[in-house]
Amino acid sequence: MSRGWRTLRRGTEHDYTILRIREDQVEDPHGREHPRVRIDCPDWVTVVALTPAGDAVMVRQYRAGIDGDTLEIPGGIVDPGETPEMAARRELEEETGFRAARWVSLGTSHPNPALQSNRHHAFLALDCERVHAPRLDAGEDIQVELVPRARLPELVRSGAITHALVLVSLYKAGIPPPDAEHRR
């Protein structure tokens, strides 16, 4: 903990395969105790993938949390032993069948530091070409869509793209440009 906060007691951890949850008791700098829920999960990656023609390689998939489909960029969990870039390369190819000629790190963010311990790593993949059909994991039902880069700002403004990590990644990649029209 920082700035005088300290953990007094770790709660019982509940393991749900892709995340672990526990409620700890912490003490603030004034000596008061507070319960704090903590979610530990692996780091995540997302990939803003662009073809030589200027299309964004997007995926449409079902998300149980909202019980609906979302339009997203490829991404997933960083597996044990992988670097974030290795995971980004793997996820792009598995979910879409595309490979990139050039990779650029867009940086790291914390998805929800109030509760979660993990990090989100965003990448820009350039000159992407399809090399094979997607190789989906069990339980994945993904449709690949090529979207002209110029359409992305409208898809964000209209609410067609709502996934927060996708929005952060697009912002970090300069898509859509942070102009006055976008901030309305």
Backbone as JSON, one array per atom type, in Angstrom:
{
  "sequence": "MSRGWRTLRRGTEHDYTILRIREDQVEDPHGREHPRVRIDCPDWVTVVALTPAGDAVMVRQYRAGIDGDTLEIPGGIVDPGETPEMAARRELEEETGFRAARWVSLGTSHPNPALQSNRHHAFLALDCERVHAPRLDAGEDIQVELVPRARLPELVRSGAITHALVLVSLYKAGIPPPDAEHRR",
  "N": [[0.85, -1.18, 0.0], [0.29, 2.36, -0.2], [1.17, 5.74, 0.82], [0.63, 5.6, 3.59], [-1.4, 3.73, 3.87], [-2.24, 0.4, 4.8], [-2.32, -3.17, 4.57], [-4.24, -5.07, 6.71], [-5.45, -7.58, 7.09], [-5.62, -10.33, 4.93], [-8.23, -11.46, 2.93], [-10.24, -14.45, 2.39], [-9.42, -16.19, -0.52], [-11.03, -16.56, -3.62], [-11.01, -18.63, -6.34], [-11.57, -18.29, -9.71], [-10.69, -19.37, -12.12], [-9.97, -17.55, -14.46], [-9.68, -15.36, -12.91], [-9.08, -14.17, -9.57], [-10.66, -13.5, -6.5], [-10.83, -11.55, -3.56], [-11.58, -10.25, -0.26], [-10.0, -7.86, 1.49], [-8.95, -6.46, 4.66], [-8.13, -3.2, 5.27], [-6.1, -0.53, 6.55], [-6.45, 2.92, 6.93], [-4.5, 6.02, 6.7], [-5.27, 7.29, 9.07], [-5.82, 5.4, 10.93], [-8.23, 4.06, 10.7], [-10.26, 1.24, 9.85], [-11.07, -0.47, 6.8], [-13.03, -2.39, 4.49], [-11.8, -3.86, 1.49], [-12.27, -4.9, -1.75], [-10.47, -7.02, -3.86], [-9.42, -7.86, -7.07], [-7.62, -10.19, -8.7], [-6.1, -10.8, -11.72], [-4.79, -12.06, -14.85], [-2.56, -10.03, -16.89], [-3.78, -8.08, -19.67], [-4.04, -7.81, -23.26], [-4.52, -5.69, -26.12], [-5.06, -5.14, -29.63], [-4.64, -2.82, -32.07], [-5.13, -3.27, -35.22], [-4.06, -2.76, -38.47], [-4.56, -2.92, -41.96], [-2.61, -2.88, -45.06], [-4.25, -1.49, -46.84], [-5.59, 0.24, -45.24], [-7.63, -0.6, -43.62], [-9.18, -1.44, -40.52], [-8.69, -4.29, -38.57], [-11.17, -5.91, -37.15], [-13.14, -7.52, -34.56], [-16.15, -9.23, -33.96], [-17.99, -10.29, -31.26], [-19.66, -12.38, -28.83], [-20.37, -11.27, -25.55], [-20.58, -12.23, -22.31], [-20.93, -10.67, -20.01], [-22.47, -8.46, -20.71], [-24.42, -9.71, -22.02], [-24.55, -9.74, -24.84], [-23.49, -8.92, -28.22], [-20.34, -7.44, -29.15], [-18.43, -4.99, -30.93], [-15.1, -5.09, -31.47], [-11.49, -4.74, -31.07], [-8.9, -7.16, -31.74], [-7.79, -9.17, -28.96], [-6.74, -10.25, -25.63], [-5.79, -12.45, -22.94], [-2.61, -12.32, -21.32], [-0.64, -15.02, -21.39], [0.97, -17.27, -18.99], [4.5, -16.97, -18.98], [4.65, -15.57, -21.33], [5.51, -12.53, -23.03], [3.93, -9.29, -23.11], [3.9, -8.41, -25.84], [4.28, -10.82, -27.24], [1.9, -12.11, -26.54], [0.07, -10.36, -27.76], [0.68, -10.69, -30.49], [0.04, -13.42, -30.75], [-2.73, -13.43, -30.07], [-3.83, -11.76, -32.1], [-3.34, -13.32, -34.39], [-4.61, -15.79, -33.72], [-7.34, -15.02, -33.31], [-8.04, -13.71, -35.68], [-6.58, -14.62, -37.9], [-4.71, -13.02, -39.06], [-1.44, -11.55, -39.6], [1.06, -9.21, -38.61], [3.35, -6.91, -40.17], [4.76, -4.95, -38.86], [5.2, -3.81, -35.5], [4.08, -1.76, -32.83], [4.38, -0.59, -29.59], [1.8, 0.77, -27.67], [1.66, 1.45, -25.09], [0.89, 1.09, -21.56], [-1.87, 0.59, -19.35], [-4.0, 0.8, -16.43], [-6.73, -1.21, -16.03], [-8.86, -1.05, -14.06], [-8.03, 0.28, -11.39], [-9.17, 0.57, -8.88], [-10.18, -1.85, -8.09], [-8.86, -3.94, -9.45], [-5.77, -5.69, -10.04], [-4.34, -6.01, -12.35], [-2.75, -5.2, -15.57], [-3.23, -3.46, -18.69], [-2.1, -3.84, -21.91], [-1.51, -2.11, -24.8], [-1.27, -2.37, -28.35], [-0.12, -1.41, -31.6], [-0.56, -2.77, -34.69], [0.84, -3.01, -37.78], [0.45, -3.04, -41.38], [-1.0, -5.46, -41.77], [-1.72, -8.74, -42.83], [-3.81, -11.35, -44.03], [-3.12, -14.65, -43.14], [-4.11, -17.13, -42.64], [-7.11, -18.94, -41.76], [-9.05, -17.91, -38.86], [-8.12, -19.27, -35.64], [-9.83, -20.34, -33.32], [-10.35, -20.41, -29.76], [-11.91, -22.89, -27.64], [-15.25, -22.15, -26.96], [-15.18, -19.63, -28.03], [-16.69, -17.48, -30.37], [-16.21, -15.86, -32.93], [-16.46, -13.27, -35.29], [-14.72, -11.96, -37.95], [-14.23, -8.66, -39.01], [-13.51, -6.29, -41.47], [-12.94, -2.97, -41.21], [-13.11, 0.21, -42.59], [-10.6, 2.51, -41.71], [-11.31, 5.21, -41.58], [-13.97, 5.12, -40.82], [-14.0, 4.56, -38.12], [-14.08, 6.75, -36.15], [-16.82, 7.53, -36.28], [-18.08, 5.14, -35.54], [-17.31, 5.0, -32.89], [-18.44, 7.39, -31.86], [-21.16, 6.88, -32.32], [-21.72, 4.85, -30.61], [-21.39, 2.25, -31.38], [-19.02, 1.02, -30.88], [-18.09, 0.13, -27.76], [-16.53, -1.04, -25.78], [-14.39, -0.49, -23.15], [-11.55, -0.89, -23.02], [-10.95, -1.15, -25.69], [-11.66, 1.38, -26.61], [-9.73, 2.94, -25.24], [-7.41, 1.93, -26.43], [-7.79, 2.64, -29.13], [-7.8, 5.41, -28.84], [-5.15, 5.81, -27.88], [-3.82, 5.08, -30.17], [-4.4, 7.17, -31.76], [-6.77, 7.09, -33.08], [-10.13, 7.41, -32.9], [-9.13, 10.68, -34.11], [-8.39, 13.01, -31.51], [-10.34, 15.38, -31.73], [-12.36, 18.37, -31.82], [-14.89, 17.7, -32.8], [-15.1, 15.03, -32.06], [-15.28, 15.17, -29.26], [-17.83, 15.96, -28.6]],
  "CA": [[0.0, 0.0, 0.0], [1.07, 3.58, -0.25], [0.71, 6.93, 1.55], [0.15, 5.28, 4.92], [-2.38, 2.64, 3.86], [-1.61, -0.92, 4.94], [-3.23, -4.32, 4.63], [-4.26, -5.69, 8.04], [-5.8, -8.99, 6.92], [-6.04, -10.79, 3.6], [-9.43, -12.28, 2.98], [-10.23, -15.75, 1.71], [-9.36, -16.01, -1.97], [-11.9, -17.41, -4.42], [-10.37, -18.77, -7.65], [-12.53, -18.5, -10.79], [-9.88, -19.73, -13.28], [-9.34, -16.4, -15.09], [-9.49, -14.31, -11.92], [-9.21, -14.52, -8.16], [-11.27, -12.39, -5.76], [-10.8, -11.63, -2.09], [-11.85, -8.99, 0.43], [-9.0, -7.59, 2.52], [-9.18, -5.37, 5.6], [-7.01, -2.27, 5.2], [-6.13, 0.59, 7.49], [-6.08, 4.19, 6.29], [-3.47, 6.74, 7.47], [-5.83, 7.78, 10.34], [-6.06, 4.27, 11.81], [-9.56, 3.48, 10.49], [-10.29, 0.02, 9.02], [-12.01, -0.49, 5.68], [-12.95, -3.57, 3.62], [-11.48, -3.55, 0.1], [-12.3, -6.05, -2.64], [-9.36, -7.04, -4.81], [-9.54, -8.86, -8.14], [-6.33, -10.47, -9.34], [-6.22, -11.53, -12.97], [-3.62, -11.83, -15.7], [-2.54, -8.84, -17.74], [-4.51, -8.19, -20.92], [-3.52, -7.08, -24.42], [-5.4, -5.39, -27.24], [-4.29, -4.87, -30.83], [-5.2, -2.0, -33.14], [-4.5, -3.89, -36.38], [-4.39, -2.06, -39.71], [-4.08, -3.52, -43.2], [-1.99, -1.9, -45.96], [-5.32, -0.71, -47.48], [-6.14, 1.18, -44.27], [-8.76, -1.17, -42.88], [-8.94, -1.97, -39.18], [-9.11, -5.68, -38.4], [-12.03, -5.89, -35.97], [-13.82, -8.76, -34.25], [-17.47, -9.14, -33.33], [-18.14, -11.49, -30.44], [-20.59, -12.37, -27.71], [-19.8, -10.99, -24.24], [-21.55, -12.65, -21.3], [-21.16, -9.61, -19.02], [-23.56, -7.59, -21.18], [-25.34, -10.61, -22.73], [-24.71, -9.24, -26.19], [-22.31, -8.83, -29.08], [-19.59, -6.19, -29.19], [-17.45, -4.79, -31.99], [-13.86, -4.86, -30.73], [-10.23, -5.1, -31.7], [-8.42, -8.41, -31.15], [-7.12, -9.05, -27.67], [-6.94, -11.35, -24.71], [-4.97, -12.61, -21.74], [-1.2, -12.66, -21.43], [-0.44, -16.33, -20.76], [2.23, -17.41, -18.24], [5.68, -17.15, -19.81], [4.59, -14.69, -22.5], [5.59, -11.08, -22.9], [2.72, -8.71, -23.7], [3.93, -8.41, -27.31], [4.04, -12.19, -27.69], [0.46, -12.35, -26.41], [-0.63, -9.57, -28.78], [0.89, -11.38, -31.77], [-0.74, -14.67, -30.71], [-4.17, -13.13, -30.09], [-4.19, -11.28, -33.43], [-3.36, -14.44, -35.34], [-5.65, -16.76, -33.35], [-8.71, -14.5, -33.46], [-8.35, -13.16, -37.0], [-5.8, -15.22, -38.97], [-3.83, -11.99, -39.62], [-0.13, -11.26, -39.03], [1.51, -7.84, -38.89], [4.75, -6.74, -40.54], [5.4, -4.04, -37.91], [4.51, -3.7, -34.22], [4.41, -0.59, -32.02], [3.72, -0.57, -28.28], [1.06, 2.0, -27.38], [1.74, 1.71, -23.67], [0.2, 0.28, -20.56], [-2.81, 1.28, -18.48], [-4.65, -0.05, -15.41], [-8.15, -1.25, -16.39], [-9.7, -0.56, -12.98], [-7.17, 0.15, -10.21], [-9.94, 0.53, -7.63], [-10.46, -3.24, -7.75], [-8.06, -4.92, -10.17], [-4.33, -5.56, -9.94], [-3.69, -6.27, -13.63], [-2.47, -4.12, -16.51], [-3.67, -3.59, -20.08], [-1.04, -3.44, -22.83], [-2.08, -1.85, -26.13], [-0.31, -2.42, -29.44], [-0.5, -1.07, -32.96], [-0.02, -3.75, -35.63], [0.74, -2.37, -39.1], [0.62, -3.87, -42.58], [-1.53, -6.78, -41.45], [-2.16, -9.57, -43.94], [-4.39, -12.64, -43.61], [-2.26, -15.78, -43.47], [-4.91, -18.35, -42.52], [-8.39, -18.73, -41.08], [-8.89, -17.81, -37.4], [-7.99, -20.51, -34.86], [-10.5, -19.91, -32.1], [-10.38, -21.25, -28.57], [-13.23, -23.42, -27.31], [-16.09, -21.14, -26.33], [-15.13, -18.38, -28.78], [-17.49, -17.4, -31.59], [-15.76, -14.55, -33.39], [-16.55, -12.94, -36.7], [-13.75, -10.92, -38.32], [-14.77, -7.61, -39.87], [-12.58, -5.25, -41.88], [-13.64, -1.69, -41.12], [-12.24, 1.3, -43.02], [-10.11, 3.34, -40.6], [-12.06, 6.47, -41.58], [-15.28, 4.9, -40.18], [-13.86, 4.32, -36.68], [-14.61, 7.82, -35.3], [-18.28, 7.47, -36.24], [-18.47, 3.96, -34.76], [-17.13, 5.37, -31.48], [-19.45, 8.41, -31.51], [-22.51, 6.32, -32.38], [-21.89, 3.82, -29.58], [-21.21, 0.92, -31.95], [-17.85, 0.5, -30.16], [-18.29, 0.55, -26.37], [-15.6, -1.72, -24.88], [-13.49, 0.55, -22.63], [-10.15, -1.12, -23.39], [-10.86, -0.86, -27.12], [-11.66, 2.83, -26.73], [-8.42, 3.41, -24.79], [-6.42, 1.55, -27.44], [-8.0, 3.5, -30.3], [-7.34, 6.75, -28.45], [-3.69, 5.8, -27.85], [-3.34, 4.97, -31.55], [-4.8, 8.36, -32.49], [-7.98, 6.75, -33.85], [-10.3, 8.59, -33.76], [-8.34, 11.8, -33.61], [-9.05, 13.74, -30.44], [-10.68, 16.7, -32.2], [-13.57, 18.97, -31.2], [-16.07, 16.93, -33.22], [-15.13, 13.78, -31.28], [-15.57, 15.42, -27.84], [-19.23, 16.32, -28.37]],
  "C": [[0.9, 1.24, 0.0], [0.42, 4.67, 0.59], [0.07, 6.57, 2.88], [-0.94, 4.22, 4.98], [-1.64, 1.31, 4.04], [-2.68, -2.0, 5.05], [-3.1, -4.95, 6.02], [-4.48, -7.19, 7.93], [-6.18, -9.26, 5.47], [-7.25, -11.68, 3.76], [-9.24, -13.62, 2.29], [-10.3, -15.52, 0.21], [-10.26, -17.03, -2.66], [-11.36, -17.43, -5.85], [-11.43, -19.13, -8.69], [-11.82, -18.69, -12.12], [-9.2, -18.51, -13.92], [-9.19, -15.22, -14.15], [-9.67, -14.88, -10.53], [-9.73, -13.29, -7.43], [-11.11, -12.63, -4.27], [-11.16, -10.27, -1.53], [-10.85, -8.87, 1.57], [-9.53, -6.52, 3.47], [-7.93, -4.49, 5.55], [-7.2, -1.17, 6.23], [-5.66, 1.84, 6.77], [-5.05, 4.92, 7.17], [-3.95, 7.26, 8.83], [-6.19, 6.66, 11.3], [-7.43, 3.63, 11.66], [-9.46, 2.27, 9.55], [-11.38, 0.11, 7.96], [-11.9, -1.82, 4.95], [-12.63, -3.11, 2.19], [-11.46, -4.85, -0.7], [-11.15, -5.91, -3.63], [-9.59, -8.17, -5.8], [-8.17, -9.0, -8.79], [-6.59, -11.29, -10.59], [-5.0, -11.24, -13.83], [-3.71, -10.49, -16.43], [-3.28, -9.14, -19.04], [-3.79, -7.42, -22.01], [-4.67, -6.78, -25.38], [-4.52, -4.95, -28.4], [-5.1, -4.03, -31.8], [-4.46, -2.46, -34.4], [-5.0, -3.22, -37.66], [-3.77, -2.77, -40.91], [-3.37, -2.47, -44.05], [-3.03, -1.0, -46.65], [-5.97, 0.28, -46.52], [-7.37, 0.69, -43.55], [-8.31, -1.62, -41.5], [-9.48, -3.39, -39.12], [-9.85, -5.74, -37.07], [-12.63, -7.28, -35.76], [-15.16, -8.45, -33.6], [-17.65, -10.43, -32.57], [-19.13, -11.27, -29.31], [-19.82, -12.12, -26.41], [-20.85, -11.25, -23.17], [-21.88, -11.54, -20.31], [-22.29, -8.68, -19.41], [-24.62, -8.39, -21.93], [-25.64, -10.07, -24.13], [-23.39, -9.23, -26.94], [-21.65, -7.47, -28.94], [-18.71, -6.18, -30.43], [-16.17, -4.33, -31.3], [-12.65, -5.0, -31.65], [-9.77, -6.41, -31.07], [-7.72, -8.17, -29.82], [-7.37, -10.25, -26.8], [-5.96, -11.31, -23.56], [-3.52, -12.88, -22.11], [-1.0, -13.96, -20.67], [0.87, -16.37, -19.98], [3.39, -17.68, -19.2], [5.72, -16.28, -21.05], [4.9, -13.25, -22.11], [4.28, -10.52, -23.45], [2.75, -8.71, -25.23], [3.72, -9.81, -27.88], [2.55, -12.51, -27.63], [-0.33, -11.61, -27.47], [-0.51, -10.24, -30.15], [0.03, -12.65, -31.84], [-2.23, -14.39, -30.84], [-4.61, -12.64, -31.47], [-4.32, -12.45, -34.4], [-4.45, -15.45, -35.01], [-7.05, -16.26, -33.69], [-9.05, -14.11, -34.89], [-7.66, -13.88, -38.15], [-4.85, -14.23, -39.64], [-2.49, -11.96, -38.87], [0.27, -9.86, -39.45], [2.99, -7.84, -39.27], [5.49, -5.89, -39.52], [4.53, -3.93, -36.65], [5.01, -2.47, -33.47], [3.66, -0.72, -30.69], [3.05, 0.79, -28.09], [1.04, 2.32, -25.89], [0.84, 0.83, -22.83], [-0.74, 1.16, -19.74], [-3.34, 0.28, -17.45], [-6.14, -0.04, -15.7], [-9.09, -0.71, -15.32], [-8.94, -0.68, -11.67], [-7.91, 0.2, -8.88], [-10.13, -0.9, -7.15], [-9.43, -4.23, -8.29], [-6.57, -4.62, -10.08], [-3.64, -5.63, -11.31], [-3.5, -5.02, -14.47], [-3.01, -4.48, -17.89], [-2.56, -3.03, -20.95], [-1.65, -3.28, -24.22], [-0.96, -1.82, -27.17], [-0.96, -1.96, -30.73], [0.2, -2.07, -33.87], [-0.25, -3.2, -37.04], [1.03, -3.35, -40.22], [0.19, -5.31, -42.33], [-2.05, -7.48, -42.71], [-2.75, -10.86, -43.38], [-3.48, -13.76, -44.08], [-2.99, -17.11, -43.35], [-6.24, -17.98, -41.87], [-8.15, -18.59, -39.58], [-8.82, -19.2, -36.76], [-8.53, -20.21, -33.47], [-10.39, -20.92, -30.99], [-11.79, -21.8, -28.39], [-14.03, -22.34, -26.6], [-16.04, -19.8, -27.02], [-15.96, -18.51, -30.05], [-17.26, -16.0, -32.15], [-15.95, -14.42, -34.89], [-15.59, -11.79, -36.97], [-14.43, -9.94, -39.27], [-13.65, -6.62, -40.2], [-13.36, -3.96, -41.98], [-12.69, -0.59, -41.62], [-11.88, 2.2, -41.83], [-10.92, 4.63, -40.48], [-13.43, 6.33, -40.92], [-15.19, 4.78, -38.66], [-14.37, 5.47, -35.82], [-16.13, 7.79, -35.2], [-18.77, 6.27, -35.44], [-18.32, 4.21, -33.26], [-18.24, 6.34, -31.07], [-20.86, 7.82, -31.44], [-22.77, 5.28, -31.29], [-21.8, 2.4, -30.13], [-19.98, 0.23, -31.34], [-17.95, 1.04, -28.74], [-17.3, -0.05, -25.37], [-14.52, -0.72, -24.45], [-12.04, 0.33, -23.05], [-9.93, -0.89, -24.88], [-10.81, 0.65, -27.33], [-10.32, 3.43, -26.32], [-7.37, 3.12, -25.87], [-6.55, 2.41, -28.69], [-7.5, 4.92, -30.01], [-5.81, 6.82, -28.48], [-3.09, 5.72, -29.25], [-3.69, 6.21, -32.37], [-6.01, 8.15, -33.37], [-9.13, 6.67, -32.86], [-9.45, 9.73, -33.24], [-9.08, 12.57, -32.55], [-9.34, 15.19, -30.85], [-11.99, 17.18, -31.56], [-14.81, 18.18, -31.58], [-16.22, 15.68, -32.38], [-15.58, 14.02, -29.84], [-17.02, 15.78, -27.59], [-19.98, 15.26, -27.63]]
}
